[in-house]
Amino acid sequence: MWQGKLESIYVASQAAGPVRSLAEVQAVPGFGLEGDRYALRQGSFFKEPDPGIELTLIEGEAIDAAEQEYGLKLAPGESRRNLVTRGVPLKDLVGLEFRIGAIRARGIRLSNPCSYLQRLTGKDVMKGLRHRGGLRAQILTEGLIRVGDLISE
């Protein structure tokens, strides 16, 4: 059994818009994080409601490894994932429910870096984040998520 921590929270109110770091955010099932582009139905990849776009996570360790192995200097918010975790095996959460502080979520599918993210950052994220681009998840219960919250099974 593992237990990790929520290291940081990011939302962007517009597709391709800048991300904002938050100390806390409201998670809403069926929508996403309040103020985020996908909850507002404005994300670059929004076509219709999809539980896999409600919440995105990336391991802080993956960002660290991309810098160590490929020299990819990527600020946590540049990954354009909503949550940066530490001590959480995200690849193991596909199809499983887990807790982030007061809410429950379900891992839907792994998220790979794409050419769109590479264009936005101007960095070689395709190589640096290959097989460690994070997790797309569905929000199951409404509640407040805070930096420092525990993440557990």
N, C-alpha and C positions, 0 to 999 in steps of 0.2 A: 504494500500500500504506500502511496506517496501523498505528499501535501506540498503544494507550491504557494506562490504569492503573486499577487497582481502588482506589477512594478510601475506601470503607467497606463493612462487612458488617453485616447485620441479620437476626435471626430473632425469631419470636414463637412461644412454645410452645403458645398457645391461639388459637383463632379470636377475633378482636376483642381479644385480649390485648395487653399492651404489648410493644413491640419492644425487643430488647437489642442493643446494639452489641458486636461481637466483633472481636478482632484477627485471628482465624483460625477456620476451621470445616472440618469434613470433608464433602466432597461425595460422595454415594453414588448411583450410577446406579439408576434405578427407584424411588427414594425422594425424594431431595432433600438438603437440608442438615441435618446432625445437629442435633436439638433444635428444628427448625422445625415449625410446625403442619402443614404439608403432608407432611413426612416422617413425622410422627406420625399422619397420616390424620385430622387434626382441623381442617383449614382450612375456612373458611366456604363455599368453593366446591368442596370435595372430595366427589365422588360415587363415583368409582372411579379407579384409577390412570390418570394422564394425563401423558404426558411434558411437556406444556405447563405443569404446575404444579410441576415439580421445582425450577426456579430462575427467579427474576425479576430483571431488571436495569432500571435507569433511569440516564439520563445526568445527571451533575451539572450540565451545561450547561442541561438542560431545567428543572431546579429553579431555576437562576439566572434563566433567561429568564422563567419564570412570575412571579417576583418583580418583575423589571424591567418587564415588559409589563402585568401585571395587579395588581401589589401583593400577590401571594400569597406570604406568608412561610411557608415550609414547611421544617421541619428535614428533612434527608435521610431519617431513619428514618420520618418521618410519611408518606412515600410508600408505605410498607409493601412496598417491593420489597426483595429480599434483598441486592442488590449495587448500589452507586452507582459509576458509572464516570466517567472523564474522558478525552476524546479518542477515544471509540469511537462510530462511526456505527451505533447499534443498529438503526435501520430498514433498514439494508442487510444485516443478518445473518439475516433470515428465510430459512430453507431452507439455510443455510450452516453449516459447522463452523468453530469458532474455539477458541482456547486462552485459558484463564485460569490463569496460573501453570502448575502441574503437571497440570491437567486439561484435557480436551477437552469441548466442549459443542456443541449444535446449536440454532440459532434456530428456534423453532416458529411463533410468531405475535406480532404486536404486541399490546401491552396498553394498553387505553384506561382512563382513570379512570372510575369508576362512582359511582352514588349511594350505594352502601355505603361507599366510601372517603370520600365527602363527609360522610356522617353521622358516621363515626368521627373525622374531623379537625375537623368543624365549620367547614370552610373551603371556598371555591368551587373545588375541584380540578377539577371538570368543565370549567370554562372555562380555567383556568390551565394544565392539562396536556393539553388536547385535542390530539391528533395527536403527542403526545410523552410518553405515559404509560409507555413502556418496552417491554421485550421479555420474552416467556416463552420459556424454553429447556429443553432436555433435557440432562441430565448424561450424558456418554458414557463417561467413565473416572473411577474413584475416586481421590481424593486430597485433600490439604489445600490450601485456598484461603487466602491471607493478604492483608491490607491492604497495598497497595503492589505487589502482583503485576502483571506486565505482561499485557496483553490484546492478542492478535494473531490474524491470520488463520492 
